Amino acid sequence: MGGRDDIYKYEKRNLSLIISGRFESLIGAAALMVAMPLYILDKTGSGMMMGIFTLLGILPRLIITPFGGVIGDRINRKHIMVILDELRGILLLIMYLLALSNKLSIPLLLFFRAVLSFFDGLFDGPTGAMFGDVVRKENLKRATSLNAMANSVANIIGPIVGSMLYGYYGFANVLILTGLLYVFSGITELFIIYNHSRREGKLNFLKDLVEGIKFVKDNNGLRFLFTFAIVINFLMSSLFSVVWPYLLRTVWKFSSNQFGSFQVFGTLGALVGNIAIMFFLHKFSSKLLISSGLLIQQTTTLIFSFMIMPFFGFNNPQLYIINSIGVFIFSFFNVLVNIPINANLQLLVPSELRSRVFSVLSFLATGSVPISSMLYGYLIDRISPFWLFLGVNIISTVVVVIFLLTAPKEAYEPVPHDSTAVV
């Protein structure tokens, strides 16, 4: 293969293999993330154990992510993808054998959870960076949307499969299904046609990582997108993972089934958004999608924040409808913002730096969530959750307006970097 154009000849094949491989593993991961907490609660009934489980799902991934980015710019990304999927599959099959012989204790399960989180951190940056290597720049929006659409479907199917398998056949069967799906995913990815040119020079984690950070600092459009993504993630992620669930379960007393249905409405909104981009909206400019998506999303969220206030006097059935419509619309327009931004990030960063840059973004965005979660958890016991929800949305709207007024042109319509990573 003499150049990038040779790889682009296999664009459809590579894209279908990457997405199908990810789809297989994501179904398993989503099933496992439903069954594993249920198993821990059924065995221990301990909220503390659930807290440790959550922490072990975040910390190892967070710590290793920057190193995964450095490795992903040094080693063939396809090889990283295949090896880590196979390792996760083997690990889960070992857990299955231990569960069959009743030797899978809770401490051992938590250890495996930490190892899986470690592998996830190594996996994210390199595989996310592959898209720009195998997809033409003019097709990136549609390809990113197709990938996100597959993720949405997997996140609908996975929890259903996980809860049903766990409920009817036990935890061991969830483990073997997930393990096999990871193995099949790795086998699928073996057939991706991808060449990688080795970087010259000795591996130096700190130097390589600093090089990625410096690139972000020196690129105006990238710096704007990074700053915006981190600030909005800090404000909004925990709002919908801490404050909103508190309102749903503690204040309005919605049942677990009703609570789960809101997750479904959110996933469906994202799915419809991805379908819209795939078939219709990809023709519009990234600037139009990002700016209109942000404005409509924030307007919807502000209206929603006011409508749920107690002084409007809506009853629970009416609040159920308001929440369902609100989360659907928010998820729909969130996709219209995220897809072009993700595609722009692929274009703004050359392949030889992309894994490190993506890992830095993932590290900062993920690392900010526990901080905002603790902050909101502290505030929710001291001020009304309704005013907290509204206040955070007002601050987010100010951030969005500042971004729209000050973001440079390259944040919306980046000039692609030439790259030497794929030859």
Stockholm file with secondary structure:
# STOCKHOLM 1.0

chainA/1-423         MGGRDDIYKYEKRNLSLIISGRFESLIGAAALMVAMPLYILDKTGSGMMMGIFTLLGILPRLIITPFGGVIGDRINRKHIMVILDELRGILLLIMYLLALSNKLSIPLLLFFRAVLSFFDGLFDGPTGAMFGDVVRKENLKRATSLNAMANSVANIIGPIVGSMLYGYYGFANVLILTGLLYVFSGITELFIIYNHSRREGKLNFLKDLVEGIKFVKDNNGLRFLFTFAIVINFLMSSLFSVVWPYLLRTVWKFSSNQFGSFQVFGTLGALVGNIAIMFFLHKFSSKLLISSGLLIQQTTTLIFSFMIMPFFGFNNPQLYIINSIGVFIFSFFNVLVNIPINANLQLLVPSELRSRVFSVLSFLATGSVPISSMLYGYLIDRISPFWLFLGVNIISTVVVVIFLLTAPKEAYEPVPHDSTAVV
#=GR chainA/1-423 SS CCSHHHHHTTHHHHHHHHHHHHHHHHHHHHHHHHHHHHHHHHHHCCHHHHHHHHHHHHHHHHHHHHHHHHHHTTSCHHHHHHHHHHHHHHHHHHHHHHHHTTCCCHHHHHHHHHHHHHHHHHHHHHHHHTHHHHSCGGGHHHHHHHHHHHHHHHHHHHHHHHHHHHHHHCHHHHHHHHHHHHHHHHHHHTTCCCCCCCCCSCCCHHHHHHHHHHHHHHCHHHHHHHHHHHHHHHHHHHIIIIIHHHIIIIISCCCHHHHHHHHHHHHHHHHHHHHHHHHTGGGSCHHHHHHHHHHHHHHHHHHHHHHTSGGGCCCHHHHHHHHHHHHHHHHHHHHHHHHHHHHHHHHHSCHHHHHHHHHHHHHHHHHHHHHHHHHHHHHHTTSCHHHHHHHHHHHHHHHHHHHHHHCCHHHHSCCCCCCCSCC
#=GC SS_cons         CCSHHHHHTTHHHHHHHHHHHHHHHHHHHHHHHHHHHHHHHHHHCCHHHHHHHHHHHHHHHHHHHHHHHHHHTTSCHHHHHHHHHHHHHHHHHHHHHHHHTTCCCHHHHHHHHHHHHHHHHHHHHHHHHTHHHHSCGGGHHHHHHHHHHHHHHHHHHHHHHHHHHHHHHCHHHHHHHHHHHHHHHHHHHTTCCCCCCCCCSCCCHHHHHHHHHHHHHHCHHHHHHHHHHHHHHHHHHHIIIIIHHHIIIIISCCCHHHHHHHHHHHHHHHHHHHHHHHHTGGGSCHHHHHHHHHHHHHHHHHHHHHHTSGGGCCCHHHHHHHHHHHHHHHHHHHHHHHHHHHHHHHHHSCHHHHHHHHHHHHHHHHHHHHHHHHHHHHHHTTSCHHHHHHHHHHHHHHHHHHHHHHCCHHHHSCCCCCCCSCC
//
